[in-house]
Amino acid sequence: MTSPKPINPDPCTDHACDGCARCRRGRCCRKDDPGRRLPELGDWSGPIYGQLGVLETDDRHVRCHACGAWFEALGGHIRRAHQLLADEYKAMFGLNAGTGLVSPAVRQRQQEIAREVFGAFWSTDTARFRTPEQRSASSRQPRRLQARIDPSNRQAWSERSRRRYAAGLWRPPGFSPEAARKGAARMRELMQNPSYRAAFVAKNRAAHVTIQQSEPDPKR
């Protein structure tokens, strides 16, 4: 029988400790470090199992990107085996910040418990609890890979872009709002000309065919 490892009395050596339960157990939680930065996408030194931006699941288990093993929940595993916190894992492997690292079966049980315990206190208008600064900060956050490859998100963003373009609100990067409005108005004026519109459509089709021909065939 092995003796338990001694607890490190000072796990936070280069910053002030917040005294959380993890730090008291001898391991720095890293969340109390003012200089802490989340890792970048793919910033993992070992092999990556599965696809970045996708949490692989078989209904009862989820797969760890770092080792390929399957678990009902990854939170405890990634802390013990890979020394990663949940937010670090999600940033590193391209998952949304709000993605739960649990299987669908566990998520369903958690939702049922949450509805039973907290359902009476929930509000459907959650946006009113956020300050303008919080809403502005969240809108400036770069989208994670999981969000970018989601087909429903891509369709919603495309429809939103078309609406903004039709309303003259779309602004090309590097252009002032006034220049963007003038450019959009000029483009709408040109598209009224049948010959210009036909040439524009033909040029875009030719460019699309060229791109398709340059891409490798995945079946080969």
N, CA and C of each residue as an Amber inpcrd file, in Angstrom:
protein
   660
   0.8550000  -1.2050000   0.0000000   0.0000000   0.0000000   0.0000000
   0.8800000   1.2400000   0.0000000   0.6480000   2.1270000  -0.9580000
   1.4780000   3.3210000  -1.0660000   0.9210000   4.4310000  -0.1890000
   1.8340000   5.2180000   0.3480000   1.4320000   6.3400000   1.1960000
   0.9980000   7.4970000   0.3180000   0.0460000   8.3310000   0.7770000
  -0.4060000   9.4690000  -0.0280000   0.7000000  10.4850000  -0.2400000
   0.6390000  11.1620000  -1.4120000   1.6460000  12.1620000  -1.7080000
   1.4800000  13.3620000  -0.7790000   2.6000000  13.9320000  -0.3190000
   2.4950000  15.1090000   0.5470000   1.9090000  16.2950000  -0.2040000
   1.1200000  17.0970000   0.5000000   0.4830000  18.2660000  -0.1130000
   1.4700000  19.4140000  -0.1760000   1.5890000  20.0240000  -1.3470000
   2.4630000  21.1800000  -1.5260000   1.8310000  22.3760000  -0.8160000
   2.4790000  22.9360000   0.1950000   1.8540000  24.0340000   0.9390000
   1.7930000  25.3410000   0.1550000   2.5910000  25.4760000  -0.9070000
   2.6170000  26.7300000  -1.6690000   2.6240000  26.4230000  -3.1640000
   1.4700000  26.0010000  -3.7440000   1.4520000  25.6420000  -5.1720000
   1.5420000  26.8450000  -6.0960000   1.1220000  28.0070000  -5.6290000
   1.1330000  29.2190000  -6.4590000   2.4020000  30.0130000  -6.1480000
   3.4750000  29.6900000  -6.8470000   4.7780000  30.2650000  -6.4970000
   5.0230000  31.6380000  -7.0890000   4.4000000  31.9760000  -8.2250000
   4.7130000  33.2340000  -8.8960000   3.5520000  34.2160000  -8.9180000
   2.4960000  33.9610000  -8.1270000   1.3790000  34.8850000  -8.0690000
   0.6180000  34.6470000  -6.7640000  -0.2530000  35.5800000  -6.4330000
  -1.0310000  35.4720000  -5.2000000  -2.0720000  34.3620000  -5.3450000
  -2.1570000  33.4970000  -4.3360000  -3.0830000  32.3710000  -4.3590000
  -4.4660000  32.8190000  -3.8680000  -5.5170000  32.2830000  -4.5170000
  -6.8750000  32.6360000  -4.0890000  -7.4040000  31.6790000  -3.0200000
  -6.6230000  30.6400000  -2.6830000  -7.0130000  29.7200000  -1.6250000
  -8.1710000  28.8150000  -1.9770000  -8.3460000  28.5240000  -3.2750000
  -9.4590000  27.6600000  -3.6710000  -9.1750000  26.2140000  -3.2680000
 -10.1720000  25.3530000  -3.4230000 -10.0390000  23.9640000  -2.9880000
  -8.9070000  23.2520000  -3.7270000  -8.7440000  23.5400000  -5.0020000
  -7.6800000  22.8880000  -5.7790000  -6.3040000  23.3190000  -5.2720000
  -6.1520000  24.6080000  -5.0070000  -4.8650000  25.0980000  -4.4890000
  -4.5800000  24.5170000  -3.1080000  -5.6370000  24.3680000  -2.3150000
  -5.4290000  23.8170000  -0.9640000  -5.0090000  22.3510000  -1.0320000
  -5.3430000  21.6860000  -2.1390000  -4.9130000  20.2940000  -2.3020000
  -3.5050000  20.1890000  -2.8670000  -2.8620000  21.3370000  -3.0810000
  -1.4630000  21.3170000  -3.4900000  -1.2130000  21.4980000  -4.9660000
  -2.2640000  21.7990000  -5.7540000  -2.0890000  22.0300000  -7.1720000
  -2.6910000  23.3850000  -7.5400000  -1.9010000  24.1890000  -8.2200000
  -2.3710000  25.5210000  -8.5840000  -3.5320000  25.4160000  -9.5700000
  -4.5980000  26.1610000  -9.3060000  -5.7560000  26.1500000 -10.2050000
  -5.5020000  26.9610000 -11.4660000  -4.4880000  27.8110000 -11.4520000
  -4.0620000  28.6650000 -12.5620000  -5.0550000  29.7830000 -12.8670000
  -6.2670000  29.7080000 -12.3470000  -7.2470000  30.7440000 -12.6120000
  -6.9910000  32.0100000 -11.8040000  -6.1670000  31.8920000 -10.7480000
  -5.8440000  33.0690000  -9.9460000  -4.5920000  33.7760000 -10.4470000
  -4.0240000  33.3200000 -11.5530000  -2.8180000  33.9230000 -12.1200000
  -3.2330000  35.0530000 -13.0590000  -2.9190000  36.3240000 -12.7430000
  -3.3440000  37.4390000 -13.6010000  -2.7170000  37.3940000 -14.9930000
  -1.5930000  36.7090000 -15.1480000  -0.9410000  36.6270000 -16.4510000
  -1.3260000  35.4000000 -17.2550000  -2.3340000  34.6670000 -16.7880000
  -2.7230000  33.4240000 -17.4570000  -3.3540000  33.7020000 -18.8150000
  -2.9580000  32.9130000 -19.8200000  -3.5350000  33.0040000 -21.1480000
  -3.9390000  31.6040000 -21.6070000  -5.0880000  31.5030000 -22.2470000
  -5.5310000  30.2180000 -22.7550000  -4.6640000  29.8000000 -23.9370000
  -4.4460000  28.5010000 -24.1360000  -3.6460000  28.0410000 -25.2730000
  -4.3460000  28.3120000 -26.5910000  -3.5850000  28.2670000 -27.6800000
  -4.1300000  28.4610000 -29.0130000  -4.6660000  27.1440000 -29.5610000
  -5.4470000  27.2470000 -30.6340000  -5.9960000  26.0630000 -31.2870000
  -4.8770000  25.1380000 -31.7600000  -4.9550000  23.8590000 -31.3730000
  -3.9760000  22.8660000 -31.7890000  -2.6750000  22.9150000 -31.0170000
  -2.6230000  23.6990000 -29.9530000  -1.3890000  23.8660000 -29.1800000
  -1.1970000  22.6790000 -28.2310000  -1.0350000  21.5050000 -28.8170000
  -0.8500000  20.2710000 -28.0480000   0.3600000  19.5340000 -28.6130000
   1.3060000  19.1580000 -27.7540000   2.5660000  18.5880000 -28.2250000
   2.4350000  17.1400000 -28.6840000   1.4310000  16.4230000 -28.1990000
   1.2680000  15.0210000 -28.5510000   0.3240000  14.8260000 -29.7280000
   0.0310000  13.5830000 -30.0620000  -0.9320000  13.3120000 -31.1400000
  -2.3320000  13.7590000 -30.7430000  -3.1220000  14.1270000 -31.7430000
  -4.4940000  14.5710000 -31.5190000  -5.4380000  13.5140000 -32.0800000
  -6.3190000  13.0210000 -31.2370000  -7.2660000  11.9780000 -31.6300000
  -8.6060000  12.6120000 -31.9830000  -9.1410000  12.2510000 -33.1400000
 -10.3930000  12.8430000 -33.5730000 -10.1620000  14.1380000 -34.3220000
 -11.2280000  14.8700000 -34.5570000 -11.2030000  16.0900000 -35.3570000
 -11.2490000  17.3140000 -34.4620000 -10.3970000  18.2900000 -34.7560000
 -10.4350000  19.5450000 -34.0150000 -11.7860000  20.2220000 -34.2260000
 -12.3240000  20.7710000 -33.1540000 -13.6200000  21.4480000 -33.2380000
 -14.8120000  20.5290000 -33.1200000 -14.5810000  19.2350000 -32.9180000
 -15.6750000  18.2610000 -32.8160000 -15.4560000  17.4080000 -31.5770000
 -16.4520000  17.3230000 -30.7070000 -16.4110000  16.4450000 -29.5420000
 -17.0540000  15.1220000 -29.9350000 -16.2300000  14.1160000 -30.1690000
 -16.7180000  12.8300000 -30.6550000 -17.4560000  12.0890000 -29.5410000
 -18.6090000  11.5300000 -29.8760000 -19.4260000  10.8700000 -28.8740000
 -20.1150000   9.6470000 -29.4640000 -20.4410000   8.6810000 -28.6020000
 -21.2270000   7.5110000 -29.0180000 -22.4850000   7.3860000 -28.1690000
 -23.0010000   8.5130000 -27.7030000 -24.1940000   8.6370000 -26.8800000
 -23.9020000   8.4160000 -25.3970000 -23.1000000   7.4130000 -25.0650000
 -22.8170000   7.1570000 -23.6520000 -21.4240000   7.6270000 -23.2380000
 -20.5530000   7.9390000 -24.1910000 -19.1830000   8.3340000 -23.8810000
 -18.7390000   9.4550000 -24.8180000 -17.7020000  10.1650000 -24.3970000
 -17.0410000  11.1470000 -25.2480000 -15.5660000  10.7870000 -25.3290000
 -14.9500000  11.1470000 -26.4470000 -13.5610000  10.7720000 -26.6860000
 -12.6150000  11.9090000 -26.3610000 -11.5310000  11.5860000 -25.6770000
 -10.5140000  12.5720000 -25.3220000  -9.6190000  12.8320000 -26.5360000
  -9.4570000  14.1010000 -26.9090000  -8.5860000  14.4510000 -28.0240000
  -7.1170000  14.1660000 -27.7160000  -6.7570000  14.1720000 -26.4420000
  -5.3470000  14.0720000 -26.0710000  -4.8280000  12.6380000 -26.0450000
  -5.6850000  11.6650000 -25.7280000  -5.2170000  10.2780000 -25.6150000
  -6.0950000   9.2820000 -26.3560000  -7.2740000   9.7030000 -26.8060000
  -8.1520000   8.8180000 -27.5510000  -9.0370000   7.9320000 -26.7040000
  -8.9270000   7.9890000 -25.3760000  -9.7420000   7.1530000 -24.4980000
 -11.1610000   7.7230000 -24.4090000 -12.1000000   6.8480000 -24.0250000
 -13.5170000   7.2190000 -23.9520000 -13.9780000   7.2700000 -22.5020000
 -14.7480000   8.3050000 -22.1620000 -15.2450000   8.4870000 -20.7960000
 -16.6510000   9.0680000 -20.8520000 -17.3810000   8.8830000 -19.7540000
 -18.6920000   9.5280000 -19.6560000 -18.5410000  11.0390000 -19.5020000
 -17.4820000  11.4670000 -18.8270000 -17.1900000  12.8850000 -18.6570000
 -15.6720000  13.0590000 -18.6700000 -15.2060000  14.1520000 -19.2760000
 -13.7650000  14.3540000 -19.4540000 -13.1340000  15.2500000 -18.3980000
 -13.9380000  15.9820000 -17.6300000 -13.3820000  16.9740000 -16.7210000
 -12.3290000  16.4220000 -15.7720000 -12.6710000  15.3670000 -15.0460000
 -11.7120000  14.7880000 -14.1010000 -10.5410000  14.1260000 -14.7970000
 -10.7990000  13.4650000 -15.9240000  -9.7340000  12.7700000 -16.6460000
  -8.6690000  13.7380000 -17.1460000  -9.0790000  14.8360000 -17.7780000
  -8.0820000  15.7370000 -18.3480000  -7.2800000  16.4510000 -17.2600000
  -7.8650000  16.6450000 -16.0890000  -7.0920000  17.2360000 -14.9870000
  -6.0540000  16.2590000 -14.4580000  -6.4590000  15.0210000 -14.2580000
  -5.5420000  14.0420000 -13.6630000  -4.5000000  13.5360000 -14.6590000
  -4.9250000  13.2150000 -15.8720000  -4.0260000  12.5770000 -16.8290000
  -3.2340000  13.5650000 -17.6750000  -3.8160000  14.7330000 -17.9620000
  -3.1620000  15.6610000 -18.8830000  -2.8920000  17.0350000 -18.2870000
  -3.2290000  17.2310000 -17.0080000  -3.0040000  18.5070000 -16.3210000
  -3.6120000  19.6780000 -17.0870000  -4.8270000  19.4790000 -17.5730000
  -5.5320000  20.5140000 -18.3150000  -6.8290000  20.8650000 -17.6030000
  -7.1420000  22.1430000 -17.5670000  -8.4470000  22.5810000 -17.1000000
  -9.4220000  22.5720000 -18.2800000 -10.7100000  22.5970000 -17.9680000
 -11.7230000  22.4770000 -19.0200000 -11.6070000  23.6030000 -20.0430000
 -11.4130000  24.8500000 -19.5900000 -11.3410000  25.9580000 -20.5450000
 -10.0850000  25.8710000 -21.4050000  -8.9910000  25.3410000 -20.8510000
  -7.7740000  25.1450000 -21.6290000  -7.9720000  24.0640000 -22.6840000
  -8.6300000  22.9810000 -22.2960000  -8.8900000  21.8810000 -23.2230000
  -9.7560000  22.3580000 -24.3870000 -10.8080000  23.1150000 -24.0860000
 -11.7160000  23.5780000 -25.1340000 -11.0060000  24.5260000 -26.0960000
 -10.1880000  25.4320000 -25.5600000  -9.4590000  26.3600000 -26.4280000
  -8.4490000  25.6130000 -27.2890000  -7.7760000  24.6370000 -26.7170000
  -6.7190000  23.9050000 -27.4090000  -7.2620000  23.0550000 -28.5460000
  -8.4520000  22.4750000 -28.3560000  -8.9940000  21.5590000 -29.3610000
 -10.1880000  22.1510000 -30.1140000 -10.3810000  23.4670000 -30.0150000
 -11.3400000  24.1620000 -30.8630000 -12.7840000  24.0250000 -30.4780000
 -13.0880000  23.6730000 -29.2400000 -14.4760000  23.5330000 -28.8110000
 -15.0090000  24.8610000 -28.2880000 -16.3080000  25.0630000 -28.4120000
 -16.9250000  26.2750000 -27.8790000 -16.7470000  26.3400000 -26.3650000
 -16.6550000  27.5600000 -25.8550000 -16.4750000  27.7280000 -24.4120000
 -17.6380000  27.1350000 -23.6310000 -18.8390000  27.1050000 -24.2220000
 -20.0110000  26.5760000 -23.5320000 -20.2710000  25.1020000 -23.7640000
 -19.4030000  24.4180000 -24.4980000 -19.6010000  22.9890000 -24.7540000
 -19.2840000  22.1760000 -23.5060000 -20.2170000  21.3480000 -23.0770000
 -19.9750000  20.4790000 -21.9310000 -19.1490000  19.2680000 -22.3270000
 -18.1640000  18.9300000 -21.5220000 -17.2780000  17.7990000 -21.8230000
 -17.8640000  16.5170000 -21.2490000 -19.1090000  16.2590000 -21.5790000
 -19.8080000  15.0780000 -21.0720000 -20.5640000  14.4190000 -22.2210000
 -20.9330000  13.1650000 -22.0370000 -21.6850000  12.4330000 -23.0480000
 -23.1280000  12.9380000 -23.0880000 -23.8460000  12.6920000 -24.1870000
 -25.2560000  13.0950000 -24.2540000 -26.0950000  12.5100000 -23.1240000
 -25.7980000  11.2630000 -22.7200000 -26.5790000  10.6490000 -21.6420000
 -26.3650000  11.4020000 -20.3290000 -25.1080000  11.7520000 -20.0310000
 -24.8230000  12.5020000 -18.8050000 -25.4260000  13.8990000 -18.8810000
 -25.3290000  14.5270000 -20.0560000 -25.8890000  15.8690000 -20.2140000
 -27.3960000  15.8520000 -19.9700000 -28.0690000  14.8330000 -20.4680000
 -29.5160000  14.7430000 -20.2610000 -29.8490000  14.6040000 -18.7850000
 -29.0800000  13.7830000 -18.0590000 -29.3270000  13.6420000 -16.6160000
 -29.0770000  14.9570000 -15.8980000 -28.0200000  15.6630000 -16.2880000
 -27.7130000  16.9460000 -15.6550000 -28.8270000  17.9570000 -15.9170000
 -29.3440000  17.9770000 -17.1450000 -30.4190000  18.9110000 -17.4710000
 -31.6870000  18.6020000 -16.6900000 -31.9940000  17.3140000 -16.5380000
 -33.1840000  16.9380000 -15.7790000 -33.0530000  17.3680000 -14.3180000
 -31.8770000  17.1540000 -13.7300000 -31.6580000  17.5580000 -12.3420000
 -31.7380000  19.0730000 -12.2050000 -31.1110000  19.7960000 -13.1640000
 -31.1220000  21.2560000 -13.1030000 -32.5330000  21.8120000 -13.2160000
 -33.3400000  21.2410000 -14.1250000 -34.7250000  21.7160000 -14.2640000
 -35.5310000  21.4560000 -12.9990000 -35.2850000  20.3100000 -12.3740000
 -36.0280000  19.9700000 -11.1650000 -35.6580000  20.8760000 -10.0000000
 -34.3590000  21.1890000  -9.8920000 -33.8850000  21.9530000  -8.7340000
 -34.0130000  23.4540000  -8.9510000 -33.6380000  23.9220000 -10.1570000
 -33.5560000  25.3700000 -10.3730000 -34.6200000  25.9100000 -11.3300000
 -35.4540000  25.0440000 -11.8990000 -36.4060000  25.4890000 -12.9150000
 -37.3040000  26.6230000 -12.4690000 -37.7140000  26.6090000 -11.2060000
 -38.6250000  27.6450000 -10.7210000 -37.9690000  29.0130000 -10.6400000
 -36.6290000  29.0640000 -10.6680000 -35.9150000  30.3300000 -10.5070000
 -35.3430000  30.8550000 -11.8120000 -35.5150000  30.1150000 -12.9040000
 -34.9550000  30.5390000 -14.1730000 -35.8130000  31.6190000 -14.8110000
 -35.1520000  32.4770000 -15.5610000 -35.8330000  33.5110000 -16.3290000
 -35.5570000  33.2810000 -17.8090000 -36.5800000  33.4580000 -18.6330000
 -36.3860000  33.2890000 -20.0740000 -35.6500000  34.4700000 -20.6850000
 -35.6370000  35.6050000 -19.9870000 -34.9720000  36.8050000 -20.5010000
 -33.5960000  36.9290000 -19.8590000 -32.6620000  36.0560000 -20.2580000
 -31.3300000  36.0840000 -19.6470000 -30.5120000  37.2700000 -20.1220000
 -30.8380000  37.8390000 -21.2820000 -30.0310000  38.9370000 -21.8210000
 -30.0940000  40.1710000 -20.9270000 -31.1940000  40.3460000 -20.1910000
 -31.3210000  41.5610000 -19.3810000 -30.3790000  41.5680000 -18.1890000
 -29.7810000  40.4030000 -17.8600000 -28.8520000  40.3540000 -16.7460000
 -27.4270000  40.6860000 -17.1820000 -27.1940000  40.8820000 -18.4780000
 -25.8630000  41.1890000 -18.9760000 -25.7370000  42.6920000 -19.2000000
 -24.6160000  43.2430000 -18.8030000 -24.3630000  44.6610000 -19.0030000
 -23.9790000  44.9100000 -20.4590000 -24.0820000  46.1490000 -20.9360000
 -23.6230000  46.4530000 -22.3050000 -22.1610000  46.1060000 -22.5240000
 -21.3360000  46.2990000 -21.4850000 -19.9170000  45.9560000 -21.6090000
 -19.7160000  44.4620000 -21.8100000 -20.5090000  43.6450000 -21.1010000
 -20.4100000  42.1950000 -21.2540000 -20.8560000  41.7510000 -22.6420000
 -21.9470000  42.3330000 -23.1440000 -22.4180000  41.9890000 -24.4820000
 -21.4060000  42.3920000 -25.5400000 -20.7950000  43.5750000 -25.3750000
 -19.8040000  44.0450000 -26.3430000 -18.5590000  43.1610000 -26.3150000
 -18.1240000  42.7630000 -25.1150000 -16.9320000  41.9300000 -25.0040000
 -17.1510000  40.5620000 -25.6270000 -18.3370000  39.9750000 -25.4290000
 -18.6020000  38.6530000 -25.9950000 -18.6870000  38.7050000 -27.5130000
 -19.1630000  39.8150000 -28.0760000 -19.2650000  39.9190000 -29.5290000
 -17.9070000  40.0570000 -30.1830000 -16.8940000  40.5420000 -29.4170000
 -15.5530000  40.7040000 -29.9830000 -14.7010000  39.4490000 -29.8570000
 -15.1660000  38.4490000 -29.1370000 -14.3940000  37.2290000 -28.9740000
 -14.3180000  36.4590000 -30.2930000 -13.1310000  35.9710000 -30.6700000
 -13.0470000  35.1790000 -31.9100000 -13.8320000  33.8820000 -31.7820000
 -14.4640000  33.4860000 -32.8780000 -15.2760000  32.2730000 -32.8510000
 -14.3790000  31.0460000 -32.8080000 -14.7450000  30.0750000 -31.9690000
 -14.0180000  28.8170000 -31.9010000 -14.2840000  27.9930000 -33.1600000
 -13.3870000  27.0490000 -33.4270000 -13.5060000  26.2050000 -34.6120000
 -14.8320000  25.4570000 -34.6260000 -15.2830000  24.9690000 -33.4810000
 -16.5470000  24.2360000 -33.4190000 -17.6960000  25.0850000 -33.9360000
 -17.6970000  26.3710000 -33.5960000 -18.7570000  27.2660000 -34.0690000
 -18.6040000  27.5500000 -35.5590000 -17.3620000  27.6800000 -36.0340000
 -17.1380000  28.0360000 -37.4340000 -17.5170000  26.9180000 -38.3920000
 -17.3900000  25.6520000 -37.9830000 -17.6910000  24.5500000 -38.8960000
 -19.1170000  24.0240000 -38.7290000 -19.8780000  24.5980000 -37.8210000
 -21.2670000  24.1770000 -37.6220000 -22.1090000  24.6450000 -38.8070000
 -22.7410000  23.7320000 -39.5750000 -23.5090000  24.1390000 -40.7610000
 -24.6380000  25.1190000 -40.4420000 -25.3000000  24.9520000 -39.3030000
 -26.3970000  25.8640000 -38.9560000 -25.8710000  27.2710000 -38.7030000
 -24.6980000  27.3820000 -38.0770000 -24.1010000  28.6980000 -37.8610000
 -23.7110000  29.3400000 -39.1810000 -23.0920000  28.5640000 -40.0690000
 -22.6580000  29.1100000 -41.3540000 -23.8470000  29.6200000 -42.1670000
 -24.9720000  28.8870000 -42.1280000 -26.1600000  29.3230000 -42.8480000
 -26.7260000  30.6050000 -42.2390000 -26.7680000  30.6650000 -40.8950000
 -27.2940000  31.8590000 -40.2290000 -26.4160000  33.0770000 -40.5090000
 -25.1060000  32.9100000 -40.4940000 -24.1980000  34.0300000 -40.7710000
 -24.3190000  34.4830000 -42.2170000 -24.4940000  33.5210000 -43.1360000
 -24.6420000  33.8790000 -44.5450000 -25.9280000  34.6750000 -44.7730000
 -27.0320000  34.2490000 -44.1520000 -28.2940000  34.9680000 -44.2970000
 -28.1960000  36.3680000 -43.6790000 -27.5130000  36.4580000 -42.5270000
 -27.3450000  37.7710000 -41.8850000 -26.5140000  38.6980000 -42.7790000
 -25.4660000  38.1700000 -43.4040000 -24.6280000  38.9830000 -44.2860000
 -25.4270000  39.4810000 -45.4920000 -26.2870000  38.6050000 -46.0550000
 -27.1020000  39.0250000 -47.1950000 -28.0790000  40.1330000 -46.7950000
 -28.6550000  40.0030000 -45.5920000 -29.5840000  41.0520000 -45.1330000
 -28.8470000  42.3820000 -44.9310000 -27.6600000  42.3170000 -44.3450000
 -26.8940000  43.5480000 -44.1220000 -26.4630000  44.1720000 -45.4480000
 -26.0910000  43.3140000 -46.4060000 -25.6790000  43.8320000 -47.7080000
 -26.8480000  44.4960000 -48.4140000 -28.0290000  43.8500000 -48.3710000
 -29.2090000  44.4060000 -49.0210000 -29.6220000  45.7330000 -48.3870000
 -29.3720000  45.8660000 -47.0770000 -29.7390000  47.0990000 -46.3750000
 -28.6510000  48.1580000 -46.4570000 -27.5440000  47.8460000 -47.1220000
 -26.4480000  48.7990000 -47.2350000 -25.6360000  48.9570000 -45.9710000
 -25.7040000  47.9400000 -45.0670000 -24.9930000  48.0210000 -43.7880000
 -23.6750000  47.2700000 -43.8030000 -23.4370000  46.4590000 -44.8410000
 -22.1960000  45.6850000 -44.8800000 -21.0260000  46.6110000 -45.1490000
 -19.9400000  46.4370000 -44.3950000 -18.7680000  47.2960000 -44.5520000
 -17.5340000  46.4460000 -44.8140000 -16.9020000  46.5890000 -45.9790000
 -15.6720000  45.8360000 -46.2300000 -14.5910000  46.2340000 -45.2290000
 -13.7270000  45.3000000 -44.8380000 -12.6520000  45.6250000 -43.8920000
 -11.7710000  46.7520000 -44.4240000 -11.4970000  47.7220000 -43.5720000
 -10.6160000  48.8180000 -43.9520000 -11.3120000  50.0080000 -44.5830000
 -12.6290000  49.9250000 -44.7950000 -13.3700000  51.0190000 -45.4080000
 -14.2170000  51.7280000 -44.3540000 -14.4060000  53.0160000 -44.5420000
 -15.2610000  53.7750000 -43.6410000 -16.7180000  53.4280000 -43.9150000
 -17.6080000  53.6660000 -42.9520000 -19.0360000  53.3810000 -43.1930000
 -19.5860000  54.1220000 -44.4080000 -19.1490000  55.3680000 -44.6210000
 -19.6440000  56.1390000 -45.7670000 -19.1830000  55.5270000 -47.0820000
 -17.9050000  55.1070000 -47.1360000 -17.3930000  54.4760000 -48.3590000
 -18.0920000  53.1460000 -48.6220000 -18.3750000  52.3920000 -47.5330000
 -19.0700000  51.1090000 -47.6970000 -20.4800000  51.3120000 -48.2380000
 -21.1790000  52.3360000 -47.7480000 -22.5370000  52.6170000 -48.2370000
 -22.5180000  53.0070000 -49.7110000 -21.5360000  53.8330000 -50.0880000
 -21.4440000  54.2490000 -51.4870000 -21.1190000  53.0550000 -52.3820000
 -20.2160000  52.1890000 -51.9160000 -19.8640000  51.0210000 -52.7040000
 -21.0330000  50.0720000 -52.8880000 -21.7950000  49.8470000 -51.8090000
 -22.9550000  48.9600000 -51.8970000 -24.0200000  49.5480000 -52.8150000
 -24.2200000  50.8810000 -52.7340000 -25.2090000  51.5290000 -53.5990000
 -24.7870000  51.4300000 -55.0630000 -23.4880000  51.6190000 -55.3290000
 -22.9950000  51.5160000 -56.7020000 -23.1450000  50.0870000 -57.2320000
 -22.9060000  49.0990000 -56.3890000 -23.0350000  47.7110000 -56.8130000
 -24.4930000  47.3920000 -57.1420000 -25.4310000  47.8660000 -56.3420000
 -26.8450000  47.6290000 -56.6250000 -27.2480000  48.2970000 -57.9420000
 -26.6940000  49.4800000 -58.1950000 -26.9870000  50.1810000 -59.4460000
 -26.4590000  49.4020000 -60.6520000 -25.2310000  48.8790000 -60.5490000
 -24.6520000  48.1190000 -61.6520000 -25.4170000  46.8210000 -61.9120000
 -25.9040000  46.1890000 -60.8450000 -26.5950000  44.9180000 -61.0060000
 -27.9560000  45.0760000 -61.6920000 -28.4320000  46.3080000 -61.8340000
 -29.6740000  46.5510000 -62.5700000 -29.4570000  46.4320000 -64.0790000
 -28.1960000  46.5330000 -64.5110000 -27.8590000  46.4180000 -65.9260000
 -27.7850000  44.9430000 -66.3000000 -28.6540000  44.4380000 -67.1980000
 -28.6680000  43.0010000 -67.5290000 -27.3360000  42.4870000 -68.0530000
 -26.6490000  43.2600000 -68.9040000 -25.3760000  42.7910000 -69.4560000
 -24.3040000  42.6950000 -68.3700000 -24.2680000  43.7080000 -67.4730000
 -23.2950000  43.6500000 -66.3770000 -23.6010000  42.4820000 -65.4530000
 -24.8820000  42.2800000 -65.1610000 -25.2710000  41.1890000 -64.2640000
 -24.9010000  39.8310000 -64.8590000 -25.1190000  39.6510000 -66.1720000
 -24.7720000  38.3860000 -66.8160000 -23.2710000  38.1420000 -66.7860000
 -22.4900000  39.1930000 -67.0480000 -21.0350000  39.0520000 -67.0050000
 -20.5450000  38.7630000 -65.5840000 -21.1770000  39.3970000 -64.6010000
 -20.8000000  39.1910000 -63.2080000 -21.0600000  37.7420000 -62.7830000
 -22.2440000  37.2130000 -63.1480000 -22.5980000  35.8330000 -62.8050000
 -21.6550000  34.8470000 -63.4890000 -21.3630000  35.0830000 -64.7800000
 -20.4720000  34.1900000 -65.5140000 -19.0710000  34.1810000 -64.9050000
 -18.5850000  35.3370000 -64.4980000 -17.2580000  35.4210000 -63.8960000
 -17.1970000  34.6720000 -62.5750000 -18.2430000  34.7830000 -61.7710000
 -18.2670000  34.0690000 -60.4930000 -18.3630000  32.5630000 -60.6980000
 -19.1310000  32.1320000 -61.6880000 -19.2220000  30.7030000 -61.9670000
 -17.8850000  30.1430000 -62.4230000 -17.1880000  30.8970000 -63.2710000
 -15.8770000  30.4510000 -63.7480000 -14.8830000  30.3550000 -62.5900000
 -14.9260000  31.3190000 -61.6760000 -14.0330000  31.2760000 -60.5180000
 -14.3540000  30.0860000 -59.6300000 -15.6500000  29.7710000 -59.4760000
 -16.0550000  28.6390000 -58.6450000 -15.5680000  27.3260000 -59.2510000
 -15.6690000  27.1920000 -60.5860000 -15.1910000  25.9780000 -61.2540000
 -13.6870000  25.8380000 -61.0990000 -12.9620000  26.9540000 -61.2000000
 -11.5010000  26.9210000 -61.0510000 -11.0990000  26.4560000 -59.6650000
 -11.7990000  26.9330000 -58.6500000 -11.4960000  26.5350000 -57.2710000
 -11.7760000  25.0480000 -57.0790000 -12.8980000  24.5670000 -57.6160000
 -13.2280000  23.1490000 -57.4850000 -12.2010000  22.2630000 -58.1700000
 -11.7120000  22.6900000 -59.3360000 -10.7240000  21.9040000 -60.0610000
  -9.3860000  21.8730000 -59.3520000  -9.0670000  22.9360000 -58.6000000
  -7.7790000  23.0000000 -57.9080000  -7.7720000  22.2200000 -56.6070000
  -8.9570000  21.8900000 -56.0530000  -9.0330000  21.1430000 -54.8070000
  -8.8400000  19.6540000 -55.0750000  -8.0710000  18.9370000 -54.1950000
  -7.8760000  17.4970000 -54.3910000  -9.1700000  16.7260000 -54.1910000
  -9.3210000  15.6420000 -54.9450000 -10.4940000  14.7920000 -54.8180000
 -10.3770000  13.9440000 -53.5660000 -11.2780000  14.0690000 -52.5720000
 -11.1450000  13.3090000 -51.3220000 -11.3260000  11.8160000 -51.5220000
 -11.9140000  11.3770000 -52.6650000 -12.1260000   9.9500000 -52.8890000
 -10.8880000   9.2510000 -53.4150000  -9.9150000  10.0370000 -53.8650000
  -8.7060000   9.4340000 -54.4070000  -7.7330000   9.0610000 -53.3000000
